[in-house]
Amino acid sequence: MTTEASTLAPGARTLYWFRNDLRLGDNPALAEACAASSAVLPVVCHDPAQDALTRWGFVRRGLHRQHFVSDAMADLAARLETRGSRLVQVRGRASEQLAVLVQAWQIDRVVTEDIAAPEELDEVRALRAAGVTVHTRDQSGLFDRTDLPFAAHQVPDVFTAFRQAVEHAGVRVPAVVPVPAHMPPAPDAPSMPPPGVPRPVDDPRSSFPCSRAAFSGGESAGLAHLQRYFDGPLARQYKATRNQLSGTDYSTKFSPWLACGALSARQIHAALHTHETRVGASDGSRWIVFELLWREHFRLLHLRHGRALYRARGLSDLPAPPHEAAAFGRWCRGETGEPLVDAGMRELLATGYLSNRLRQVVASYLIHDLACDWRAGAAWFESRLVDFDVHSNQGNWLYIAGRGTDPRGGRRFNLEKQTRDHDADGRYRALWLT
């Protein structure tokens, strides 16, 4: 059960636990904690489990995402300091480390965002089991769940039905919550130095060069990118360019900041609304809303189906998928012999990023052509993608595998057609296979 932060009693000492909401703007739980607390201790917890090996033999979080999130935390710390606060960083299981801080600094409650995914829910349950009072709030989605025309756990399985329902009901996106005007004092708790993360190689071919300042993690860079994107012509061109394979401007590139919470979906929607007010709506700007709705649908499906989304069969009655480790290894390295697939996998390996079109193509190839376990592919994306998002990653892999909510029972992409349609001149393949 979610305990909304709006029920906070005034005057208490609060530990604010940052998770996938590494921002001060549009952070309602933080704003309400600041308004209702005599002291607020901002904390991030570095859980070693995030950097452990998966069952498939590789680390859960690769270098590009580590670096991006590390930058986001550094930016968050700097923004807190300008407001007279500080970010405390601890290492270990949240249920253990936060409980220690609560006891040592006479904290009355922990406030944090609600994340409807199994591991994240388990973290909160473990903290409560340790005797800690925890208030959670859903705040990184597009809509307020109470405004939906259906109970959140009864979201339509099919995206089109979901989209039509919210559009017909006229569900509005809540206003962006401003940065707290006042940060209560933070107890002088000890903080570990942030983990050292090597800077990834700056690959000039990258479509999301996260080693460059303009593409670094953090709210500051995210807000600057948001303004740049909507100030120019890119939003109007989005529908026409979104299926391109290479470059920094063919797609919005909001997803890395969304994934770690340095930007919120509501901030993006507000900037888009301002853009449309100034220059008018377009096919491109309307398609960006469409993409935000897809993200919202995958988030809400976790409320309806929960752990079932992580079963081998997913939501289907299909048998457990086959898996061939050698074929999977070739796919990860970009050595399958299929040029478009190999180019995409090498880009992912080298840069931590891949176009949405190619994510679908390479996923389809792994599942339907190599007959490998979709869960291995989902885990590889979790490890490599700078913009890994647990809800969208799980939802998309299930969708392609035919074990999720696709009404057509899965998507198998024709490689010859995909190559003709999206890389007819061979430039993308030459870029990554030369």
N, C-alpha and C positions, 0 to 999 in steps of 0.2 A: 504494500500500500504506500502510495506517495504521500508524504506530508509536505504541503506547500509552504514555502518560505514566508508567505503572507501571513501565516498564523504566528509568527515569532512574537514572543513576549518581549516588551521593551526592557532595556537596561542590562541585558545579560552579556557575558563574555563569550564571543563567538570565534570558532575556528572556521575560516572559509577554505574549503578544499577545492582547488582548481583541478579539473579533469580535462575534458575536451571542450573547455570554454575559456581559453587563454586570452581573455580580453577584459577590458574595463567597461567599454561601451556595450549597450544592449545586453547587459547581464543582470536581469531582474533579481535573481537570488542574491547576488552581491550587493546590489543597490539597497534591497530591503534589509539585508544583514547590517549594512552600514547605518541605515536609518534607525534600526532597533537595538543597537548594541553599544555598550560602554567601551568595549575594546574589540578589535577584529584582528585575528592572526591569519594572514594569507599563507597558504601552504600548498606546495606541490610534492607529490610522493613519487620517487623513482623506484618502480617495482622491478626487481631483477627478472621476474618472470617474463617481462616484455622483451627481454633480450636473450631468453633461453632458446634452446633448439626445439624446433617443431618435431612431430612424429615423422616428418619426411626428411629430416636431417639437415635443415638450414635454420638460421636464426629467424625469429619472428619479426624483428624490426631491423631492416637494413640501414646502410650508412646514410642514404639520402634523407630518409624520414627522420632518423636520429638527429641529423644536422638541422633539418628544418624545424623540428620541435624544440631543439635546443636553442635556436635563434628566437623562437616564439617565446620561450620562457625568459630569455635574457631581456627581450623587449618588454615583457610583462613586468619584470623586476624593475626596470628603469622607469616605467610609467607609474608604478606604485611609489617609487622613491620620490618622484616629483610631487606626489600628493602627501608626503610625510609618512608613508607606510613602508613596508618592506616585505619581500617574498622569502619565506623560510622553505628550504629544500631539505627533504629527508630521503633516505634510501631504505627500502624494505617493504614488506607487506603493509598496505594501508591500515588494515585492521589492527596491526601491532604498533606501527609507528605513530599513528594519529591518537591511539589510545594512550600512549605514553605522554604525548604533548598535552592531551586533555587533562590528565592527572597532574602533570608537573606544573601547568600554568593555570589551574583552576578554571578550566574552560567549561561553560555550561552546556554548549551544544555545538555540533558540527553542521554547517550548511553547505550543500553541494548541489550540482545539477543532477537531474535524473537521467540515466542512460538506460534505455530499455533493451539491453543485450545481456546474455546470460552471465558472462564473467563480471561485467560491471554491476549487475544486480547482486551477484554473490559478494562482491566487495562491500557493498552497503550492508547486506545481511550480516556479514562477519563482524563488521564494526559495531552494529547494534547488539550482536551476541556478546561482544566484549563489554557491554554495559554503557555504551556511548549513545547519547541522544542525537539522532541524525535527522535533519530536515532536508528533503530533496525537492527540486522543482524542475519540471520539464521546460527548457528555455532555448534550445538550439534548433527547434523546428520552425516551420513557417507559420503554423496556426496555433492558436490556443485550443487544446483538446476539448475544452468545454463548449467551444463554438461550433464544433463539427455537427453535421446533421445525423450522426449515428454515434453510438457509444464507441470509444476509441478501440476497444477490443473486438468490435464488430465491423471494422473497416472492410469495404468490399475487396475481395481478393484480386479482381481484375482492375487494372489501372484505369481503363476507360470509364468504368462504372464509378470508381472513386472520383475521378476528375469531374465527371458530369454531375455527381452529387454535390460536390463543394461549389461548383459554378452555379448550379441551379439554386442552391441555398444562399448564394451570395456571401459566402464566408469571407470575412475581411481579415487581412493580415494586421495583427496588433502593431501599434506605434512603437518605434525604437525607443528603448529606455536610455536616457543620457548617462554619461559617466557620473558616478557619485560625486556630488559637490564637496562632500566631506568624508574623509577616511578616518574613522576612529583610531586612536593609538594602537600600535601592535605591541604585544608583550615582547620583551627582549629575549626571545627563545633562540637557542643556538641553531645555526644553519650550516649544513654541509656545503662545500663548494660544489657548483654544478659539475656533472661528469664531463670530462674532456671528450669532445667528439671531433674527429678529423674532418677537415673541410673536403668535400668531394672534389674531384677533378672537374675543372670548368670545361666541359665539352662544348665547343662552338656549335655543334649540331643540335644541341638540346632545345626542345620546345618549351621547357620550363627550367631555365638555368638557375637553380636554387642557390648556387654559390655566389651569385651576383646580388648586389644590395637591393635592387628593385624587385627581386624575386625571393628575398629572404623571408624566413618565418617571422611572425609577429604582427600585432595589430597595426603598428605604424606603417609597415610596408603594405599590408593588406588594404588599409584605408586609402593609401596613395594609389594603389593599383585600381581600386574600385572607382576612384574619381577619374583617373586617366581613361579608364575603359569607357565610362559613360559620357565623358566630355567630348569624345571624338566620334567618328563614324562607325566604330566597330560593332556596336549593338545593333544598328540598322542592317549591317551586313551578316549578322550571325547565322541566320538560317541558311544563307547561301554558302557560307564558309565552314560550317561546323563539322562537315565530314572530310575536311582536308586532313592530311597526315602529318604535316611538319610546319613549324613556325610558332612564334610566340603569340600571334594575333588571330589565328583562325578560330579559336574558341575563347571563352571568357577567362579561363585559367583561375577561376575563383576557388576551385575545389581544394587545393592544398590548404588555403587559409580556413575554408569551411571545415575541413577534416579535423584540424586541431582546435577549432573554435576561435581563432584570431579574428575571423569575421563571422557574423551570424547571417542566416538566411533572410531575416527581417531587415538587416542593414542593406543587403543586396536588393531586396524588393523595394525598399524606400528609395535607394539611389536610382533604380530603374523607373520608379514612378516619377521622380523629379525629372529624369531624362525625357520621359514621354510627355510630361506637362510642358516641357520647354520646346521639344521638336516634333511631338506627335508620336503615336504608336506606330509600329512597323511590324512586318512579319518577323523580323529578327528579334525585336524586343519582346514580342508576344511569345516567341519560341523559348526565350530565356525563362519566362514564367512557367512554361510547359516543363522545362528541365527541373525547376525548383519543385514542381508538383511531383515529378518522378521521385526525387529525393525524399519528399515528405511521405509518399506512399510506402517506400521501403522502410522508413522509420516506423510508421504505424503498423506495418505487417508484423514487426517484432512484438508489438503489444498483443496482437491476435494469436500469433503462432509460437512465439517464444523459442524454446529449445528445439522444437520440431524442425525449425529452419536449419539446424546443425546436424540432423540425422543424415546418414548415408542416403536414405531414400527421400530426404526432404519432406515435402508435403504429398508425395506420390506414393503409389503402391509398388513401385519398381523395385527389383532386387538391388542389392548392394552393387555399386559400379565396379567394373574390373579395374586393374591397374597394372601397368608394366613400367617398372622403375627405370629401365634403360631408355625407353622412349620418352618418359617424363624428363629425364636428365638432358636429352638432346633438345627437347622443347625449351627448357629453361635456358640453355646456352645458345639457342638460336642455331641449331645444327640439324634441323629436320630434313633439309633438302628442299623444302618449299620456300622459295625466295621471299614472298611477302611475309610469311609467318616468321622466318628467320630474321628479316630486317626489323620487324616489330619487337621481337624478343631481345635482339641486341640493343635496340634503343632503350628498352626498359631496363636492361642490365646496366647499361652505361650511364643512364641519366635519372632513373627513378620515375620516368613519366612515359606515357603512351596515349595516343589519341583515343577517343571513345570508340571510333570506328574500328581501330585495330584491336582494342581490348575485346570487342565482340568476335572479331575474326580469329584471333589466336585462341580464345577460349573455346570457340566452336571446334577448331581444329584439334585441340587437345582431347576434347570429350568425344566428338563424333568420328574423327579420323584416326586418332591414335588410341582411342578406347581406353583412356586413362581416367582416374578418379577425379571428379570435379573438385573434391575437397582439397586435393593436392594443388590444383591450379589456384583455388581461392587462397590457400596458404602462401603460395609463391607471390601472388599479388599483394597480400598483406605485408610480406617481407620487403618487396621491392618498391612499391608505389609510394611516392612522397605524399600522395593525397589519399592514402588508405582510409576508408570510412567503413566501420563494421557493418552498418545497416545496408549501405549501397553495395558493398562488395559481396556480401552473402546473398542479397536479393538478386543481383545481376547474374552471378554464377548459377544459382538455382534456375533462373529464368532460361539461360542458354541450355542448361542440362535437361530441361523438361521436368524438373523436380520441384518447381516453385509454382508461380501463379500465371504463367504464360498460357493463355487459352488455346494456343496452337500446339501445346505440348513440347516446347523446346524450339531452338533455332539452330539450324545447320546452314552455315554460309558456304556458298559456292566460291571457291578460291579463284577460279578463272574469272568469274564475273566481278568479284571484288577487286581483282587486279585491274581489269579493264575499266571499271567505273572510277576507281580512286587512285590508280598509279599507272595510267595508260602510257605515259612517257617514260616510266621507269626511274624517275628522279629519286623517289623515296628509296627504292631498293638499292640504287647506286650509292646513295648517301650512307647507308648502313652496311652494305655488303662489300664495298670496295676495300 
